Amino acid sequence: MTIMQLKYVIAIDEECSMRKAADRLYVSQPGLSSAVRDLENEIGIQIFERVHNGVVTTAAGSSFIAYARNAVEQFEQVETRYLNKRNEKPSFSVSMQHYTIAVNAFIETVKEYDVQEYQYFIRETQTGEVIDDIKTLRSEVGVIALSDFNKNTFKKVFADASLEFHELFTRNTYVYLKKDHPLADREEISLDEMQDYPCMVFDQGDNTSFYYREEALATYDYKKIISTNERATSIELMLGLNGYAVGAAMLGDSLNTSEIKVIKLKEEESLTFGYIIRKGAALSDMGQTFISKLEQYSEA
């Protein structure tokens, strides 16, 4: 098995055609077909099924190609870092759940490392993808919050993935709603009182388990739920539909958060904020700076 063979099957999967993949890769179609057959024979699975108008990736092939993408991406990172040093730009990458504090810490870090050229990445994404990004070295640091409900489960997930979770601080649970919401005059509120209004949660893709929800009180029986994948969308829906969200009172000052009120929730479940890295990994200077910026929010 070679990196080139992995690149071949990725291209075929994306093009759904041996001919188009061969043109894209500047190789002959017979040579490409032969390389794929050799790979299929070596690993003992059929990656593609030939059909009259191209190829279809098999279920086993899709699983293999997912791993192939990670392998190729990591190979290219090594290649860029060690074989193409003359063209290398400073690089740093963070993956995170949907928390403004991580964005603010990233902004402050970039300002400190505002060199003439750089290539920085910030991925605000689903819980499972944050974990996968650190596991596959796509990002150096992952920012994540654990609830009382899922903390022990994720300790095992992290251990199985050779990741370390470093706790930063813990916050109590609050409700976010717009300032002119019918219940905005309360000093404290319960979820039962919010049942007639839609609750905003962040979509977790294929990970439908309650354990992967990044909000506290994930197992509560909400009558109305709207799943989104962006903070801006979630806030617009809250404003437009008299909706609400459950969080840790750490919205920040971006987006339309000036129109949002935070009220203490009667139901108690704390959120523990922290970061994950590969086990035994040494943080870069930029990574250490980013963590120090996050730690400042422990006093907020």
C-alpha positions as CSV (number, residue, x, y, z in Angstrom):
1,M,0.0,0.0,0.0
2,T,1.4,3.4,-1.0
3,I,0.4,7.0,-0.5
4,M,-0.1,7.3,-4.2
5,Q,-2.6,4.4,-4.2
6,L,-4.5,6.2,-1.4
7,K,-4.5,9.4,-3.5
8,Y,-5.8,7.4,-6.4
9,V,-8.8,5.9,-4.6
10,I,-9.7,9.3,-3.1
11,A,-9.7,10.9,-6.5
12,I,-11.9,8.1,-8.0
13,D,-14.3,8.4,-5.1
14,E,-14.6,12.2,-5.6
15,E,-15.0,11.9,-9.4
16,C,-17.1,8.7,-9.5
17,S,-15.3,7.9,-12.7
18,M,-12.0,6.1,-13.5
19,R,-11.6,8.2,-16.6
20,K,-12.1,11.5,-14.9
21,A,-9.8,10.5,-12.0
22,A,-7.1,9.5,-14.5
23,D,-7.4,12.8,-16.3
24,R,-7.2,14.7,-13.0
25,L,-4.1,12.7,-11.8
26,Y,-2.4,12.8,-15.2
27,V,-2.1,9.0,-15.3
28,S,-3.4,6.4,-17.8
29,Q,-6.7,4.8,-17.1
30,P,-5.3,1.2,-17.4
31,G,-2.5,2.1,-15.0
32,L,-5.0,3.6,-12.5
33,S,-7.3,0.6,-12.7
34,S,-4.3,-1.7,-12.2
35,A,-3.1,0.2,-9.1
36,V,-6.6,0.0,-7.6
37,R,-6.9,-3.7,-8.3
38,D,-3.5,-4.3,-6.6
39,L,-4.7,-2.3,-3.6
40,E,-8.0,-4.2,-3.4
41,N,-6.2,-7.5,-3.5
42,E,-3.8,-6.4,-0.8
43,I,-6.4,-5.2,1.7
44,G,-8.9,-7.9,0.8
45,I,-12.0,-5.7,0.1
46,Q,-13.7,-4.3,-3.0
47,I,-13.4,-0.5,-2.8
48,F,-15.4,0.3,-6.0
49,E,-18.2,-1.4,-7.9
50,R,-18.0,-0.8,-11.7
51,V,-21.3,0.3,-13.2
52,H,-22.1,1.3,-16.8
53,N,-21.6,5.0,-16.3
54,G,-18.6,5.0,-13.9
55,V,-17.9,3.5,-10.5
56,V,-19.7,3.4,-7.2
57,T,-17.9,3.3,-3.9
58,T,-18.9,0.3,-1.7
59,A,-19.7,0.6,1.9
60,A,-16.4,-1.1,2.8
61,G,-14.7,1.2,0.4
62,S,-16.2,4.3,2.0
63,S,-14.9,3.3,5.4
64,F,-11.4,2.6,3.9
65,I,-11.4,6.0,2.1
66,A,-12.2,7.9,5.3
67,Y,-9.0,6.5,6.8
68,A,-7.1,7.1,3.6
69,R,-8.0,10.8,3.6
70,N,-6.6,11.1,7.2
71,A,-3.5,9.3,6.2
72,V,-2.9,11.4,3.1
73,E,-3.6,14.6,5.0
74,Q,-1.1,13.8,7.7
75,F,1.5,12.7,5.1
76,E,1.0,16.1,3.3
77,Q,1.4,17.9,6.6
78,V,4.7,16.1,7.2
79,E,5.8,16.7,3.6
80,T,5.0,20.4,3.9
81,R,6.7,20.8,7.2
82,Y,9.9,18.9,6.5
83,L,10.4,18.8,2.7
84,N,9.1,22.2,1.6
85,K,10.5,24.4,4.4
86,R,11.4,27.2,2.0
87,N,7.7,27.7,1.3
88,E,6.5,27.0,4.8
89,K,4.3,29.6,6.5
90,P,3.7,29.7,10.3
91,S,0.7,27.4,10.9
92,F,-1.7,26.9,13.8
93,S,-5.1,25.2,14.0
94,V,-7.8,25.1,16.7
95,S,-11.0,23.1,16.7
96,M,-13.9,23.9,19.1
97,Q,-17.5,23.6,20.0
98,H,-19.7,26.7,19.6
99,Y,-18.2,28.9,22.3
100,T,-17.3,32.6,21.8
101,I,-14.6,32.5,24.4
102,A,-12.6,30.2,22.1
103,V,-13.0,32.6,19.2
104,N,-11.9,35.5,21.3
105,A,-8.9,33.6,22.6
106,F,-8.0,32.8,19.0
107,I,-8.3,36.4,18.0
108,E,-6.0,37.6,20.8
109,T,-3.5,34.9,19.9
110,V,-3.4,35.8,16.3
111,K,-2.8,39.4,17.2
112,E,0.3,38.4,19.2
113,Y,1.6,36.3,16.2
114,D,0.6,38.7,13.4
115,V,3.7,37.9,11.2
116,Q,4.0,39.0,7.6
117,E,2.7,35.6,6.3
118,Y,0.8,32.9,8.1
119,Q,-1.7,30.1,7.7
120,Y,-4.0,29.8,10.7
121,F,-7.2,27.7,11.0
122,I,-10.2,27.7,13.4
123,R,-12.9,25.1,13.1
124,E,-16.1,25.6,15.0
125,T,-17.7,22.2,14.6
126,Q,-19.5,19.2,16.2
127,T,-18.2,17.5,19.3
128,G,-17.2,14.3,17.5
129,E,-15.3,16.3,14.9
130,V,-13.4,18.3,17.5
131,I,-12.2,14.9,19.0
132,D,-11.4,13.5,15.5
133,D,-9.4,16.7,14.6
134,I,-7.1,16.3,17.5
135,K,-6.8,12.6,17.1
136,T,-5.7,13.0,13.5
137,L,-3.5,16.1,14.1
138,R,-5.8,18.3,12.0
139,S,-5.7,20.7,14.9
140,E,-3.3,21.2,17.8
141,V,-5.8,22.2,20.4
142,G,-9.5,21.3,20.8
143,V,-11.8,23.4,23.0
144,I,-14.7,21.4,24.6
145,A,-17.1,21.6,27.5
146,L,-18.2,18.6,29.5
147,S,-21.4,18.3,31.5
148,D,-21.9,16.5,34.7
149,F,-23.9,14.0,32.6
150,N,-21.2,13.1,30.0
151,K,-18.0,13.8,31.8
152,N,-17.2,10.2,32.8
153,T,-18.2,8.9,29.4
154,F,-15.8,11.3,27.6
155,K,-12.9,10.5,29.9
156,K,-13.1,7.0,28.4
157,V,-13.5,8.4,24.9
158,F,-10.4,10.5,25.3
159,A,-8.4,7.7,26.8
160,D,-9.3,5.4,23.9
161,A,-8.3,8.1,21.4
162,S,-5.0,8.8,23.2
163,L,-6.1,12.3,24.1
164,E,-5.7,14.3,27.3
165,F,-8.4,16.6,28.7
166,H,-7.1,19.6,30.7
167,E,-9.7,21.3,32.8
168,L,-9.8,25.1,32.7
169,F,-12.9,26.2,34.7
170,T,-16.5,25.3,35.6
171,R,-19.6,27.3,35.1
172,N,-23.2,27.0,36.3
173,T,-26.2,26.7,34.0
174,Y,-28.2,29.6,32.6
175,V,-31.0,30.3,30.0
176,Y,-30.4,32.7,27.1
177,L,-33.4,34.5,25.7
178,K,-34.2,37.8,24.1
179,K,-34.5,40.9,26.3
180,D,-38.2,41.4,25.5
181,H,-39.1,37.7,25.9
182,P,-42.4,37.2,27.9
183,L,-40.3,35.6,30.7
184,A,-37.3,37.9,30.6
185,D,-38.3,39.6,33.9
186,R,-37.5,36.5,35.9
187,E,-34.5,36.4,38.2
188,E,-34.5,32.7,38.0
189,I,-36.3,30.3,35.7
190,S,-37.0,26.6,35.2
191,L,-37.1,24.5,32.1
192,D,-40.7,23.6,32.8
193,E,-41.6,27.3,32.5
194,M,-39.9,27.4,29.1
195,Q,-41.7,24.4,27.6
196,D,-43.9,26.4,25.3
197,Y,-40.9,28.0,23.6
198,P,-38.4,26.3,21.2
199,C,-35.0,25.3,22.6
200,M,-32.0,25.8,20.4
201,V,-29.4,23.0,20.4
202,F,-26.3,22.4,18.2
203,D,-26.6,19.6,15.6
204,Q,-24.1,16.8,16.2
205,G,-24.5,15.1,12.9
206,D,-24.3,11.3,13.0
207,N,-23.5,11.4,16.8
208,T,-27.1,11.4,17.9
209,S,-26.3,10.2,21.5
210,F,-27.2,12.6,24.3
211,Y,-23.6,12.3,25.4
212,Y,-22.3,14.3,22.4
213,R,-24.6,17.3,23.1
214,E,-22.6,20.3,24.1
215,E,-25.4,21.8,26.1
216,A,-26.1,21.0,29.7
217,L,-29.2,19.1,30.7
218,A,-29.1,17.1,27.5
219,T,-31.6,14.4,28.7
220,Y,-34.3,16.8,29.7
221,D,-37.6,16.1,27.8
222,Y,-37.9,19.3,25.7
223,K,-41.2,19.7,24.0
224,K,-39.8,21.9,21.1
225,I,-36.2,21.6,19.8
226,I,-34.6,23.3,16.8
227,S,-31.1,22.0,15.9
228,T,-28.7,24.4,14.2
229,N,-25.0,24.3,13.4
230,E,-24.0,28.0,13.7
231,R,-24.1,30.4,16.7
232,A,-25.4,33.2,14.5
233,T,-28.3,31.2,13.2
234,S,-29.2,30.0,16.7
235,I,-29.3,33.6,18.0
236,E,-31.4,34.8,15.0
237,L,-33.9,32.0,15.7
238,M,-34.0,32.8,19.4
239,L,-34.8,36.4,18.5
240,G,-37.3,35.6,15.8
241,L,-39.2,32.8,17.6
242,N,-39.0,33.7,21.3
243,G,-36.7,30.7,21.6
244,Y,-34.0,30.0,24.2
245,A,-30.8,28.1,24.7
246,V,-29.2,26.5,27.7
247,G,-25.6,27.5,28.4
248,A,-23.0,28.8,30.7
249,A,-23.6,32.6,30.4
250,M,-20.5,33.1,28.2
251,L,-22.0,34.5,25.0
252,G,-19.5,37.4,24.7
253,D,-20.2,40.7,22.8
254,S,-20.2,39.5,19.2
255,L,-23.1,38.8,16.9
256,N,-26.5,40.0,18.3
257,T,-25.7,39.0,21.9
258,S,-26.5,42.6,23.1
259,E,-30.1,41.7,22.5
260,I,-29.9,38.5,24.7
261,K,-30.6,38.3,28.4
262,V,-29.1,35.6,30.6
263,I,-31.2,34.2,33.5
264,K,-30.1,31.7,36.1
265,L,-31.6,28.2,35.6
266,K,-33.2,26.4,38.6
267,E,-32.1,23.0,37.3
268,E,-28.5,22.7,38.1
269,E,-25.9,21.0,35.9
270,S,-22.4,22.5,35.6
271,L,-20.3,22.7,32.4
272,T,-16.6,22.1,32.7
273,F,-14.6,23.9,30.1
274,G,-11.2,22.6,29.0
275,Y,-9.0,21.7,26.1
276,I,-7.9,18.4,24.6
277,I,-4.5,17.6,23.0
278,R,-2.8,14.5,21.8
279,K,-1.5,12.4,24.7
280,G,2.1,13.5,25.6
281,A,2.1,16.2,22.9
282,A,4.1,19.4,23.6
283,L,2.2,22.5,22.8
284,S,3.8,25.0,20.4
285,D,4.5,28.5,21.5
286,M,1.3,29.6,19.8
287,G,-0.7,26.8,21.4
288,Q,0.6,27.8,24.8
289,T,-0.4,31.4,24.2
290,F,-3.9,30.3,23.1
291,I,-4.4,28.3,26.3
292,S,-3.2,31.2,28.4
293,K,-5.8,33.4,26.7
294,L,-8.5,30.8,27.5
295,E,-7.5,30.7,31.1
296,Q,-8.2,34.4,31.4
297,Y,-11.9,33.6,31.2
298,S,-11.8,31.6,34.4
299,E,-12.1,34.9,36.2
300,A,-15.0,36.1,34.0
